[in-house]
Amino acid sequence: AAAHESAGDMATAITQYEQAYSDRVRVLGQDHQQTILSRISLAAAYQDVGDPERAIPLLEQMLAYSVEQSGPDSVDSLWCRHNLARACELAGDLQRAIALYTQTHADSLRALGPDHEYTRSFHEKLTRARSLDSGWASSPQGKTIPVEATAPEDYVRCFRVHADFPVGPAGFEPAQQAVEWMRAQGHTFHGV
């Protein structure tokens, strides 16, 4: 499966990851280390092809297992919750993502302290998700701009804004290019 993934053949990779996961659950059980690794690989593959909805149940299982084994404040549990929040965000469930990011940040503050790099990272993700939940960015000129981007590393789904925005042939632009263009126009983005 990993070889197919490396070669860019995600359809075959996912089929093989699904089969490996199913086989390992059946033979080894849900909590065996090899099953857990298969679950992680399959969830990552689903997200890589833009299907976070299929990754969410696997990430929920990972979080439940991690909390049960290590407690809610362990680094593994923090990252499992973060990964689930990110998948919810990508799936468009911002309310759930914000709730998960909020809990992750609070647990990280308690367990790792405010100056830990993970705590700072979780805070940034929470701030970004809250900004996205508002759905709007504003400019110094007083223009209000609906934004449907999840993060600079993702793709902008739609900037319904100006006729002069340089939209590509399929209506998609890399987010960084879009954000740079918008900033050059005097727009600001809070949390993105």
Rosetta blueprint (number, residue, H / E / L):
1 A L
2 A H
3 A H
4 H H
5 E H
6 S H
7 A L
8 G L
9 D L
10 M H
11 A H
12 T H
13 A H
14 I H
15 T H
16 Q H
17 Y H
18 E H
19 Q H
20 A H
21 Y H
22 S H
23 D H
24 R H
25 V H
26 R H
27 V H
28 L H
29 G L
30 Q L
31 D L
32 H L
33 Q H
34 Q H
35 T H
36 I H
37 L H
38 S H
39 R H
40 I H
41 S H
42 L H
43 A H
44 A H
45 A H
46 Y H
47 Q H
48 D H
49 V L
50 G L
51 D L
52 P H
53 E H
54 R H
55 A H
56 I H
57 P H
58 L H
59 L H
60 E H
61 Q H
62 M H
63 L H
64 A H
65 Y H
66 S H
67 V H
68 E H
69 Q H
70 S H
71 G L
72 P L
73 D L
74 S L
75 V H
76 D H
77 S H
78 L H
79 W H
80 C H
81 R H
82 H H
83 N H
84 L H
85 A H
86 R H
87 A H
88 C H
89 E H
90 L H
91 A L
92 G L
93 D L
94 L H
95 Q H
96 R H
97 A H
98 I H
99 A H
100 L H
101 Y H
102 T H
103 Q H
104 T H
105 H H
106 A H
107 D H
108 S H
109 L H
110 R H
111 A H
112 L H
113 G L
114 P L
115 D L
116 H L
117 E H
118 Y H
119 T H
120 R H
121 S H
122 F H
123 H H
124 E H
125 K H
126 L H
127 T H
128 R H
129 A H
130 R H
131 S H
132 L H
133 D H
134 S H
135 G L
136 W E
137 A E
138 S E
139 S L
140 P L
141 Q L
142 G L
143 K L
144 T E
145 I E
146 P E
147 V E
148 E L
149 A L
150 T L
151 A L
152 P L
153 E L
154 D L
155 Y E
156 V E
157 R L
158 C L
159 F E
160 R L
161 V L
162 H L
163 A L
164 D L
165 F L
166 P L
167 V L
168 G L
169 P L
170 A L
171 G L
172 F L
173 E E
174 P E
175 A H
176 Q H
177 Q H
178 A H
179 V H
180 E H
181 W H
182 M H
183 R H
184 A H
185 Q L
186 G L
187 H L
188 T E
189 F L
190 H L
191 G L
192 V L
